[in-house]
Amino acid sequence: MARIFDVIEYPNEMRNEIVHRFPDTGSGDFRIGSQVIVREAQSAVFFRDGNALDVFGPGRHTITTANIPVLIDVVGKAFNDRTPFTAEVYYVSMREFADQKWGTPQPIIVRNPGLGLGVALLQGFGTFSFQVKDVQQFVTQMVGTQGMLRTEDIGSRMRSMLLQKLTDALGEWGAKFAVPELIGKTNELGAFVRAQVQDDFAAIGLTLKTFYVENLKPSSKSAEELRAMGMLDMQTYMQLQAADAMRDAAQNQSGGAGLTAGIGAGMGLGNIMGQAFSGGMAAPGAGATPPPATPPPATPASGGSASMPAVMTPSEAAVVLRVSEEDVIAAIQAGDLKAKKLGSAYRISREALEEFLKS
């Protein structure tokens, strides 16, 4: 025989739980006169056959056909209101869920006209808090038939909504403020995003209480990662690679021959860096002609050595030689192609490549 519940309650603080169903699985057998106890910072939604029949606030409530008129049809007078009926009660925490973390998994592209590449990549992180606003709508929209819903169960959805609005806001504000100014407006940016996302939260029965941008800073993405994102053409990529080589040489802790080689390579890259800072990296539309997507392959026999960069990475040398990058590295390791090793990266001079082609 099914158990009939005369008292329905969930005596739990619900620290990380937003919703808990009673009973945990299946439906409960209740009857007219059963008691529903709702604690402070809780609400309870009475469900039957997928329909919300009533919402109870804090206190002790008696199930009657007066406060749940639909039960008249369920129970019927023929049984003197004593027949059991199946239903579920969803307890919802009404507390504010604070200190929820958010962060940018990928950098956000922001326009930065007149400086560097003409764009900037920003990363940020912070906290937010939320609260259930419409109990019945939230349970209907988000819970379904689940027995429990925790903050982590809907955290990714909320963060997606927040990051979408943050990306839109940075795109809009980037047209008005330079990146250094933008980074200094974290309070205003947080308030703006909070206002913009409220309708999205309200659609699932929630309200966003706070949204804080604790840190907003330029991304530390390397030249390779930027190029993989489609942010760099070949010439700009080579310029940033040159800057990386000089940085690696300066950080070389071995001293002696390794340090001397690094400095020598950095001096050989001076022409490329000079071009970069004299306008080679100017943003398209800022008076500079966009560089070609890739350097044209050339051989000394065709008189095209002048078009080759002074220093190349294995991938750039592979473009000139029309082979794979793996083939170039294999030639270096075999000693057929001379190259300088800076940290874990190889750099090949134009002269070394020309000598290799002659051999």
C-alpha positions as CSV (number, residue, x, y, z in Angstrom):
1,M,0.0,0.0,0.0
2,A,1.3,3.4,-0.9
3,R,2.4,5.7,1.9
4,I,0.1,8.7,2.5
5,F,2.0,11.8,3.6
6,D,0.2,13.9,6.2
7,V,3.1,16.3,6.7
8,I,5.1,17.7,3.8
9,E,8.3,19.6,4.6
10,Y,12.0,20.0,3.6
11,P,14.0,21.2,6.7
12,N,17.2,22.1,4.8
13,E,19.0,25.4,4.5
14,M,19.4,24.8,0.7
15,R,22.8,26.5,0.5
16,N,23.5,25.3,-3.0
17,E,20.1,23.9,-3.8
18,I,17.7,26.1,-5.7
19,V,14.9,23.5,-6.0
20,H,14.1,20.3,-4.2
21,R,11.1,18.1,-5.0
22,F,9.0,16.2,-2.4
23,P,9.1,13.3,-2.6
24,D,12.5,12.9,-4.3
25,T,11.2,10.4,-6.9
26,G,7.8,9.6,-8.2
27,S,4.7,11.3,-6.9
28,G,3.5,11.6,-3.3
29,D,0.1,10.4,-2.0
30,F,-1.5,13.3,-0.3
31,R,-5.1,14.0,0.9
32,I,-7.2,16.9,1.9
33,G,-6.1,18.0,5.3
34,S,-2.4,17.2,4.8
35,Q,0.0,19.8,6.2
36,V,2.5,21.7,4.0
37,I,5.3,23.4,6.1
38,V,7.3,26.0,4.3
39,R,10.3,27.5,6.1
40,E,11.8,31.0,6.0
41,A,13.5,31.8,2.7
42,Q,11.5,29.0,1.0
43,S,8.5,28.9,-1.3
44,A,6.6,25.7,-2.3
45,V,4.9,25.0,-5.6
46,F,2.1,22.3,-5.6
47,F,2.1,20.3,-8.8
48,R,-0.2,17.6,-10.2
49,D,-0.1,16.1,-13.7
50,G,2.5,18.7,-14.7
51,N,0.3,21.7,-13.7
52,A,1.1,24.1,-10.9
53,L,-1.9,24.3,-8.7
54,D,-0.8,26.8,-6.0
55,V,2.3,28.5,-4.5
56,F,2.8,28.5,-0.7
57,G,4.9,31.1,1.2
58,P,6.6,30.6,4.6
59,G,4.3,29.0,7.2
60,R,2.1,26.0,7.8
61,H,-0.6,25.4,5.2
62,T,-3.4,22.9,5.1
63,I,-4.4,21.3,1.8
64,T,-8.0,22.2,1.2
65,T,-10.2,22.7,-1.9
66,A,-10.5,26.3,-0.7
67,N,-6.9,27.2,-1.4
68,I,-6.5,24.6,-4.2
69,P,-9.9,24.7,-6.0
70,V,-8.7,22.3,-8.7
71,L,-8.7,19.5,-6.1
72,I,-12.5,19.5,-6.1
73,D,-12.4,17.7,-9.4
74,V,-9.5,15.5,-8.3
75,V,-11.0,14.3,-5.0
76,G,-14.7,14.5,-5.4
77,K,-17.4,14.7,-2.7
78,A,-18.3,11.1,-2.9
79,F,-15.3,10.2,-0.8
80,N,-15.9,12.9,1.9
81,D,-12.6,14.6,0.8
82,R,-10.6,11.7,2.4
83,T,-9.4,9.9,-0.7
84,P,-5.7,10.1,-1.4
85,F,-4.4,11.8,-4.6
86,T,-1.0,11.9,-6.1
87,A,1.0,15.2,-6.5
88,E,4.4,16.7,-6.0
89,V,5.6,19.7,-4.0
90,Y,8.7,21.6,-5.2
91,Y,10.5,23.6,-2.5
92,V,12.3,26.6,-3.9
93,S,15.0,28.6,-2.1
94,M,14.3,32.3,-2.1
95,R,17.7,33.3,-0.7
96,E,20.2,35.3,-2.8
97,F,22.9,33.1,-4.2
98,A,26.0,35.3,-4.0
99,D,29.6,34.9,-5.0
100,Q,29.0,33.1,-8.2
101,K,32.1,33.2,-10.4
102,W,32.3,34.2,-14.1
103,G,35.3,34.6,-16.4
104,T,36.0,34.9,-20.1
105,P,37.1,31.5,-21.5
106,Q,38.3,33.2,-24.7
107,P,39.5,36.8,-25.1
108,I,36.9,39.4,-26.3
109,I,37.9,41.3,-29.4
110,V,37.6,45.1,-28.9
111,R,38.3,47.8,-31.5
112,N,41.4,49.9,-30.7
113,P,41.7,52.3,-33.7
114,G,45.1,53.9,-34.2
115,L,47.0,51.7,-31.9
116,G,48.9,48.5,-32.7
117,L,46.8,46.1,-34.8
118,G,43.7,48.3,-34.5
119,V,42.1,45.8,-32.1
120,A,42.7,44.6,-28.6
121,L,41.9,41.3,-26.9
122,L,40.5,41.7,-23.4
123,Q,40.0,39.1,-20.7
124,G,38.0,39.6,-17.5
125,F,36.6,37.9,-14.4
126,G,34.3,38.7,-11.5
127,T,31.3,37.6,-9.5
128,F,27.5,37.8,-9.7
129,S,24.5,36.9,-7.5
130,F,21.0,36.0,-8.4
131,Q,17.6,35.1,-6.8
132,V,14.5,33.4,-7.9
133,K,11.8,36.0,-8.7
134,D,8.9,34.1,-10.2
135,V,8.7,30.7,-8.4
136,Q,6.2,29.0,-10.6
137,Q,7.8,30.2,-13.8
138,F,11.3,29.1,-12.7
139,V,10.1,25.6,-11.7
140,T,8.2,25.2,-15.0
141,Q,11.0,26.5,-17.2
142,M,14.1,25.1,-15.5
143,V,13.2,22.1,-13.4
144,G,10.9,19.8,-15.3
145,T,10.8,16.4,-13.6
146,Q,14.1,16.7,-11.9
147,G,14.2,15.9,-8.2
148,M,16.8,18.6,-7.4
149,L,18.3,21.6,-9.1
150,R,21.7,23.1,-7.8
151,T,23.4,26.3,-8.7
152,E,26.0,24.5,-10.8
153,D,23.2,22.9,-12.9
154,I,22.3,26.3,-14.3
155,G,25.6,28.2,-13.8
156,S,26.8,27.7,-17.4
157,R,23.5,29.0,-18.8
158,M,23.7,32.2,-16.6
159,R,27.3,32.8,-17.5
160,S,26.6,32.4,-21.2
161,M,23.9,35.1,-20.9
162,L,26.2,37.4,-19.0
163,L,29.2,36.9,-21.3
164,Q,27.0,37.6,-24.4
165,K,25.9,40.9,-22.9
166,L,29.4,41.7,-21.8
167,T,30.8,41.1,-25.3
168,D,28.1,43.3,-26.8
169,A,28.8,46.0,-24.2
170,L,32.6,46.0,-24.9
171,G,31.9,46.2,-28.6
172,E,29.7,49.2,-28.2
173,W,31.9,50.9,-25.6
174,G,35.0,50.2,-27.6
175,A,33.8,52.6,-30.2
176,K,33.6,55.4,-27.6
177,F,36.6,54.8,-25.4
178,A,40.2,53.8,-25.8
179,V,41.2,50.5,-24.3
180,P,42.9,52.1,-21.2
181,E,39.8,54.1,-20.5
182,L,37.6,51.1,-21.0
183,I,39.7,49.1,-18.5
184,G,39.1,51.9,-15.9
185,K,35.3,51.8,-16.3
186,T,34.7,48.4,-14.6
187,N,32.0,49.7,-12.2
188,E,30.0,51.4,-15.0
189,L,30.4,48.4,-17.2
190,G,29.1,46.0,-14.5
191,A,26.0,48.2,-14.0
192,F,25.4,48.4,-17.7
193,V,25.6,44.6,-18.2
194,R,23.3,44.0,-15.2
195,A,20.6,46.2,-16.7
196,Q,20.9,44.7,-20.1
197,V,20.6,41.1,-19.0
198,Q,17.6,41.4,-16.7
199,D,15.1,40.5,-19.3
200,D,17.0,37.3,-20.1
201,F,17.0,36.3,-16.4
202,A,13.4,37.2,-16.0
203,A,12.4,34.9,-18.9
204,I,13.4,31.9,-16.7
205,G,12.0,33.4,-13.4
206,L,15.2,34.8,-12.1
207,T,16.6,38.3,-11.2
208,L,20.2,39.3,-11.4
209,K,21.0,41.0,-8.1
210,T,24.7,42.0,-8.7
211,F,27.3,41.8,-11.4
212,Y,30.8,42.8,-10.7
213,V,33.7,43.1,-13.1
214,E,36.7,42.6,-10.8
215,N,39.4,42.7,-13.4
216,L,39.6,43.6,-17.1
217,K,43.0,43.3,-18.8
218,P,44.7,42.8,-22.1
219,S,45.0,39.1,-23.1
220,S,48.4,37.4,-22.9
221,K,47.7,35.4,-26.0
222,S,50.8,34.6,-28.1
223,A,51.4,35.5,-31.7
224,E,50.6,31.8,-32.6
225,E,47.3,31.9,-30.8
226,L,46.3,35.2,-32.3
227,R,47.1,33.9,-35.8
228,A,45.0,30.7,-35.1
229,M,42.1,33.0,-34.2
230,G,42.4,34.7,-37.6
231,M,43.5,38.0,-36.1
232,L,46.9,38.3,-37.9
233,D,48.1,38.3,-41.5
234,M,51.5,36.8,-42.3
235,Q,53.5,40.0,-42.2
236,T,52.1,41.1,-38.9
237,Y,52.6,37.6,-37.5
238,M,56.3,37.7,-38.5
239,Q,56.7,41.1,-36.8
240,L,55.3,39.8,-33.6
241,Q,57.4,36.6,-33.9
242,A,60.4,38.9,-34.1
243,A,59.4,40.7,-30.9
244,D,58.9,37.3,-29.2
245,A,62.4,36.3,-30.3
246,M,64.0,39.4,-28.8
247,R,62.0,38.9,-25.6
248,D,63.1,35.3,-25.3
249,A,66.7,36.3,-25.9
250,A,66.5,38.9,-23.1
251,Q,65.0,36.2,-20.7
252,N,67.7,33.7,-21.5
253,Q,69.2,32.7,-18.2
254,S,72.0,30.5,-19.5
255,G,74.4,33.3,-20.4
256,G,77.5,32.7,-22.5
257,A,77.1,31.5,-26.0
258,G,73.3,31.1,-25.7
259,L,72.8,34.7,-24.6
260,T,75.2,35.9,-27.3
261,A,73.3,34.0,-30.0
262,G,70.0,35.5,-28.7
263,I,71.4,39.0,-28.8
264,G,72.7,38.4,-32.3
265,A,69.4,37.2,-33.5
266,G,67.7,40.1,-31.9
267,M,70.0,42.6,-33.7
268,G,69.2,40.8,-37.0
269,L,65.5,41.4,-36.4
270,G,65.9,45.2,-36.0
271,N,64.8,46.0,-39.5
272,I,61.6,44.0,-39.1
273,M,60.8,45.7,-35.8
274,G,61.6,49.1,-37.2
275,Q,59.1,48.5,-40.0
276,A,56.5,47.3,-37.4
277,F,56.7,50.5,-35.3
278,S,57.0,52.8,-38.3
279,G,53.5,51.8,-39.6
280,G,53.8,48.2,-40.7
281,M,51.3,47.3,-38.0
282,A,48.9,50.2,-38.6
283,A,45.3,49.1,-38.7
284,P,43.6,49.0,-42.1
285,G,41.6,52.1,-42.7
286,A,44.1,54.2,-40.6
287,G,46.1,55.3,-43.7
288,A,48.2,52.2,-44.2
289,T,48.0,49.7,-47.0
290,P,47.1,46.2,-45.6
291,P,50.0,43.8,-46.0
292,P,49.8,40.7,-48.3
293,A,48.4,37.6,-46.6
294,T,51.5,35.6,-47.2
295,P,55.0,36.3,-48.6
296,P,55.4,35.1,-52.2
297,P,57.6,32.0,-52.5
298,A,60.9,32.8,-54.1
299,T,64.2,31.2,-54.8
300,P,67.6,32.8,-55.4
301,A,67.6,31.7,-59.0
302,S,64.5,33.8,-59.6
303,G,66.2,36.8,-58.0
304,G,63.5,36.9,-55.3
305,S,65.7,36.6,-52.3
306,A,65.1,40.2,-51.4
307,S,61.4,39.4,-50.9
308,M,62.2,36.9,-48.2
309,P,62.3,38.2,-44.6
310,A,65.6,38.5,-42.9
311,V,64.6,36.0,-40.3
312,M,62.0,33.2,-40.6
313,T,60.3,30.6,-38.5
314,P,60.2,27.0,-39.7
315,S,56.6,27.6,-40.9
316,E,57.6,30.7,-42.9
317,A,60.6,28.9,-44.4
318,A,58.2,26.1,-45.4
319,V,56.1,28.6,-47.3
320,V,59.2,29.7,-49.3
321,L,60.4,26.1,-49.9
322,R,56.8,24.8,-50.6
323,V,57.2,21.9,-48.1
324,S,55.7,21.1,-44.8
325,E,57.0,22.7,-41.5
326,E,57.9,19.2,-40.4
327,D,60.3,18.8,-43.4
328,V,62.0,22.1,-42.4
329,I,62.5,21.0,-38.8
330,A,63.8,17.6,-40.0
331,A,66.4,19.4,-42.2
332,I,67.4,21.6,-39.2
333,Q,67.8,18.6,-36.9
334,A,69.8,16.7,-39.6
335,G,72.2,19.6,-39.8
336,D,71.4,20.3,-43.5
337,L,69.7,23.7,-42.7
338,K,71.4,26.1,-40.3
339,A,69.2,27.7,-37.7
340,K,69.3,29.4,-34.4
341,K,67.4,27.9,-31.5
342,L,65.9,30.4,-29.1
343,G,64.3,28.6,-26.2
344,S,62.2,25.9,-27.9
345,A,61.8,27.8,-31.2
346,Y,64.0,27.8,-34.3
347,R,64.8,31.0,-36.3
348,I,66.3,30.7,-39.8
349,S,68.2,33.5,-41.5
350,R,67.7,34.4,-45.2
351,E,71.3,33.6,-45.9
352,A,71.1,30.2,-44.3
353,L,68.0,29.4,-46.4
354,E,69.8,30.6,-49.6
355,E,72.8,28.4,-48.7
356,F,70.5,25.4,-48.2
357,L,68.9,25.9,-51.6
358,K,72.4,26.0,-53.2
359,S,73.5,22.8,-51.6
